[in-house]
Amino acid sequence: MTAVEEGDLIVRREGAAGVIRLNRPKAINAMTLEMSEGIDAALDKFETDPEVALIILEGAGERGLCAGGDIRGLWESSREGGDLGARFWRQEYIMNARIAKYPKPYVAFMDGLVMGGGVGLSGHASHRIVTDRTKLAMPEVGLGFFPDVGGTWLLSRSPGEIGTYFGLTGQTMNGPDAIHAKFADAVVPAAKWPELREALTRVGPAASPAEVSKLINSFATGDAAGPVAAKQAMIDALFGFDRMEDIVAALTRDGSEFALAALKTLNEKSPRGMVVTLKLLRLARTASSLEECLVREYRAALEVFRSDDFREGVRAAVIDKDRNPTWSPPRIEDVTPEMLAPYLAGIGADELKFN
């Protein structure tokens, strides 16, 4: 075993596995710019190491793989007019695209909380394992933001309007629903992970993706649809619109317990964030690649970073924790095309570029 321990990130080889462990358990492994750069360096190292057959991504502690990015740091930089957002998201999004194309099997262990940036690290992996404890979500609209890290690509490829529902409400998926939504590939009980992990470290040096899948599936439950999947038809009918006003109207008309609960949730979110999210999800449906979505997300993220809604959303959820944000504008119908346009506009020399 070779090991490099660097505080917030632990990188080491265990047998045939290159292990990347997020190591901020008190913060549910929320990712900093330095951690993201460290993961990139680890991927460089493991890609050229002939003794590494596959990657294992995991999180330290019992609470989850990763609760997202270091929102507090981004909030502070936004308040000060800094550039952390531009640097952090550029690094992160390029890495998200890299993970999707990584030449060796990349096994993400998505136990416990997996949110935001945690989805970016795991949702594009070749082998995505969820558990009986998984709580996966893209809750960014509640922060005046939108599902980024390639979230618009993933959500737009969920069946029917499931992705629209999860993207706008920020609701949590359990393991089987993550399979249904195409965010994961196999449910493995958390209690079986140590045994599976040990088996993964013992695969042959040239283990194929198919062989790794077969090994994972030998531990899997086979579950592929949870409680939200059972509401597929209702979700398709209520969320199959291209304007937020029409979705709200459909939920209001329906009046079912599910519809009213969804309506209540939407009423708590940033109106501007919802309009931006829905537009990006619809554009993502016709995207030809993850990279195309990430370029669009980067443009929108820079605009979000400059916005009062982002600062107010983080203040209410993370800083003051009063859960009472004052959104600008306060109503969906007040979000004008002129407000939306900057989120979609090209940014010239600052456009996201991939190697």
N, C-alpha and C positions, 0 to 999 in steps of 0.2 A: 504494500500500500504506500503510495506517495501522497503527501498532504501539504497543502498550503492554506494556512488559516489566516484570514485577514479581517477579523472582527465581524463586520456585518455580512460577510460572504465567506463561505468555506468551499474550497475547490480542491478535490483530491481524486486520485484514481483508486478504485477498489476492484481488484480483479480486472474484468473486462469492461467495467463501467467507469466513465468519467462522471463523477458526482458533483453537482452544483447545488449547494444548500444555502438558501436564504436564511440569514442568521440574525434577525431582529425580532425575536419572539414576543417581546413586550409590546412591539408596535405591529403585531401580526405580520411581521416581515415586510412592512411597507418599503417600497423600493426607492432608493436615492439615485441620483445621477452616478455617483461613484460605484454603487452596486451594479448598475446597468453596464457601465464600462468594464467592470470586473467580469461580468458574465460574458461579454463579448470577447475579452481576453482569454477566458476559459475555453470558449468555443473555438477560438483560433488554435489553442494548444491541443485540445482533444481531437480536432479535425485531422491533424498531421501525425498524431501518435498512433502507430500501428497496433499497439496493445489495447487501445480503446475501441471497443466494438459498438458501444452505444452510450448515450447520455442519460443520466437520471437527474431530473429536476425535482427538488423537494424543499419543504419549509421546516425550519426548526420550531420546536414547541408543539403544543397540542391544539392550538386554536385555528391554524389554517396555513395554506401555502403562501398566500400573499393577499393583503387587504387592499392593495393598489399602490399608487405612487405616494410619495411623501408630500401630501397635500399642504401641510402647514408650511413647509419650505417654499412651495410654489406661491402660496398666499402672501407670504412675507415679501417675496420678490416682486409679485404683482403690485403690491401696495407701494413699493419703493421705486416702481418703474424699471425694475431690473430685467435681465434677459435669461433667467433660469428656465422659464417656460420654453423659449426657443431652443436652448441647448439641450434640455432634458428630453423634450419630445422628439427632437431630431435624432438623438442617440437612440431613444427607445423605439421609435417607429422603424428605423433602419434595421435594428436588431429583430423586431417582430417579423419583418420580411425575411431576414436571414434564417430565423428559426423555421419558417415554412419551407425553406429550400435546403435545409441542412442535409449534408450527404450521408450522415449516419443516423440510425434510429434515435429518436429523441423522445424519451419516455417522461411524461409529466405526471407527477403524483398529486392530484388535485383534491387533497383531503381538507376538510374544514372549510374555512372562508376562502373563496377565490373571487376576487373582485377587481374590476378596472385593470390596472397594470398587471395583476396576477393572471388575468385572462390573456393578456398580450404575451406573457411568457409561456403559457400552457395551451391556449386554444388553437395555436397554429402548429403545434407539435405533431409529429407523425403518429405518436401513440399517447392517447390522453385517457388517464385512469381517474375515475371518480369513485367515491366510496359512499357508505351508508351515512357518513357525516358531512358530505359535501353540501355547501351552501354557496352557489355560484350566482353572481349578479353583476350587472352593468348599471350601477345606480347614479351615474354621472348627472343625469338631468336634474336631480335634486340638489346639485351644486352649481346650477347655471351652466352646465357643460353638456357634453353629449358622449355617447359610447365611442371611445377612440381605440387606440392600439389595434386597429384593424377590426374593431367591434362592429362597424357598419358592414364590413364584408361578411363576417360570421352571421350576424343577425339577419341580413338580407338573404342568406342561404338556408335559414331555418324553414321548415315546412309552413306553407300558408302564411298567416299573419302572426305566427308565434313570435318571431323576432321583433315585429313591430310592437307587440304587447310587452315583451320583456324590455325592449329598448326605451319605451316611453314611460313605463311604470317603475322600472328599476326593481321589479319583483324578483324574488330569489328562486332559483331552480334547485331542486334536489338532484341527486345523481342520475336517476332514470330520466328525469325531464331534460337534463343536460345532454343525454344521449339523443333523446327525441329532437331536441333543438339543434343537433349536430355540433355541439360544443365539446363533446367527449365521445369516446369509443367503447369503453367497457366499465362496468361497475364491479369493483373488487372490494369486498368487506375490509374495513380498515384493519381488522384483526389479522387478516391474511397478508397484509402488506409486507411485514418483515420476511416472511417465507418467500414471497414473490421477489422482493428486492434481492434477497440472497441468491435466488435462481438467476436473476438478471445479471448479477456480477460474475456468473460462471458460464455465460454463453460463449460460444466459439468466437475467435477473433474476426471471422468474416460472417457473423450472423446476419441473415437477411431480414428486411422488414417483416416479411411473412413469417419467418421463424419466431421473431419477437412477438408478433401478434398472436401466434399459436400458443406461446408460453403464457402470455397475459390472459388469454381466453380460458386457459385451463384453470385459472383461479377466479374467473368472473362468474357473476350470478346469471347473466343473460338478460337482466332487466333492461328495458329499452323505452319505457313510457311511464311517466309519473302522473301526479294529479292534474297538472296543467294540460298535459296531452289529452286528457279526457274531455277538456273543454275546447278542443281544436275547432269544431264547427262554429261554436259561439264566438270564439275569438276571431275567426276568419270573417264572420259577418259584421262584427262590431269595429274591427280595426282595419278593414280593407278600403281605406280612403286615403287620398293624397293631401287632404287639408285637416289640420287639427280641429277646426270648427265642426267638420263633418263627423269626425270620430266622437267628439263630445256630444253632438246631437244624437248620434246613434245610441250611445250609452244611456243618455237621458231618456230617449224613447223606449228603450228596452225595459228599463226599470227593474230588472232582475237583481237578486242579491249580488251576483257576480258583477254585473254592470255598474251597480251603485258603488260597490267597493272599489272598482277600477276608477270610477269617476272621482271618488274621494281622494284616491291616491294622486291622480293627475292634477287635481286642484291644489295640491301641495307643491307641485313642481314648478320650475321656472318656465313661464310661457314662452320666452324667447328660446330657452334650451329645448323645449319640446318641438317648436317649429323648425329649428335648425336640425334637430335629430331626425324628424320625419323626412325632411328634404334630403338629408344625407343618406338615409335608408333607401329612399326611392331611387336616388341616383346610383346607389351601390348595386341595385338589382340588375342594372345593365352594364356594370363594370366588367372588364375582361380579366382583371387581376387584383390580387390583394394590394399590390403596389399602387394601382390607380386609386384605390380607396384611401390608402395611407397619405398619398399626396393631397387629396381633398381634405382629409382629416387634419393634416398639418396646417393648411391654410386656415381652417376654421378654428383650430386650437389657438393660433396666434391671436386671432380676433377675440376669442373667449378670454385670453390672458389679460387683454386690455379692458375687459368689460366690468362694470359695476356688479353685474349679476353673479359673476364668478366669485368675486371678493365677498359679496353678501351671502352667497350660498355656503361658502366655506366658513365664514364667520358664524352663521347660525348652526351649522352642523358640527363643526370641529373646534372652533375657537371658544365662542361663548356658550355653545351647546343649548341655546334657547329654543331651537327647532322652530323659529318664527321669522323666516326671511322676508324681507320686503323686496319683491321682485320689480324689475323695471324693464318693460311696462308690466303692470299688474294683471293684465288680461290677455288671453290669446288673441282676441280680435284686434288688439292694439298693436300687435307685431306686424309692422308694415313690410312690403317688399323691399323698401329702401333700407330697413334695418337688417333684413336677411342678406342682402347683396354682398356686404363686405366679407361675410363668412365663406362665400363661394368664389370670391375674386382671386385671380392669379396674383402671385407675389414676386414675380420677376426673378432676380438673381437669388432670392431666398427660398425658392421652391425646393422641396425635398427631392434629393437625388439618391439613387441606389448605385452601388458599385457594379 
